[in-house]
Amino acid sequence: MHSTSKEIASNYKIIYPDYLIVQWYAFVLTIRRGRPIANGDAWIAATALGIGCPLLTHNAKDFIGIPGLVVVTEQNNDALRG
């Protein structure tokens, strides 16, 4: 039996950007000036910072140098701090 996208989405919490997350987004873009970061990655980092949770990724290198961001990666099973 195939799950519908609504059933799959019900397992996750959707977090919409609020003023705090937008401020974090601007911070991430500013702090990474000179070291480009993809817009999507900047929003992901900003959301993690805004809600105070670690960021789980297979691409930890994309988030290096962001102060306060805790990045957890399966590759080395370590938490990296920005």
N, C-alpha and C positions, 0 to 999 in steps of 0.2 A: 504494500500500500504506500502511495506517495503522499508526503506531507504537503500541505498547501503553504504558500509563503506566509499567510496569516498565522498558521500553526507554528511555523518555525520562528517567526518574529515574536510570538508570545513568550518565548523562552528568554528574551533579552529585554533590557531596559533601554529605551530610546532617550538619549540626552540631547536636548535642543540647546543651541548656544544662548546664553544669557549675557548680561552686561559683564559679569566677572570673566566668563570664558572669552569674550571678545577682547577684554583687556589683556588676558594671558596670550591670546593670539598675537596681538600687537607686540607684546614683550618678546615672544618667540621670534617673530620676524626681525625685531630690532637686535636681539642678542646674536642672531645668526647672520647679521649683515656681513657680507664678505665670504660667507660660507652658505651658499644657497640651500634652501630647504623647500621641498615641494609643498604647495598649499595644503594638500590633504594631510601630509605629515605634520604641518604646523597646527592644523585644527585638532588633530589627534593629540598632540603634545599639550596644546592649550586646554583641551577637555580634561585630560588626566590631571594637569596642574589645578584646574578650576574646581574639580570635585575631590581632589586630594587622594588620588589612587595611583598605584604603580601602573606603568604601561607595559604590557606584555607584547613582545614582537620577535620576529625572526630577523629583523633588520635593525639591530641596536645601533649600528654605525650611523643610521639616518638621524638619530636623536642625541648624538654626542654633543656636549657643550651647552646644554640647556640647564642652567642652574635650578636646583630644586626638583627636577624631574627624576623619578626613580624608574629605571628601565630594567625589566626582567626579561631575560632571554633563555630559551631552552638550550641554545647552542653550548653555553658554558654553565648553565644552571646557577648563574650569579645575578645579583642585583647590581646594576651599574648606576651610579649617581652622577647627575650632570654637574 
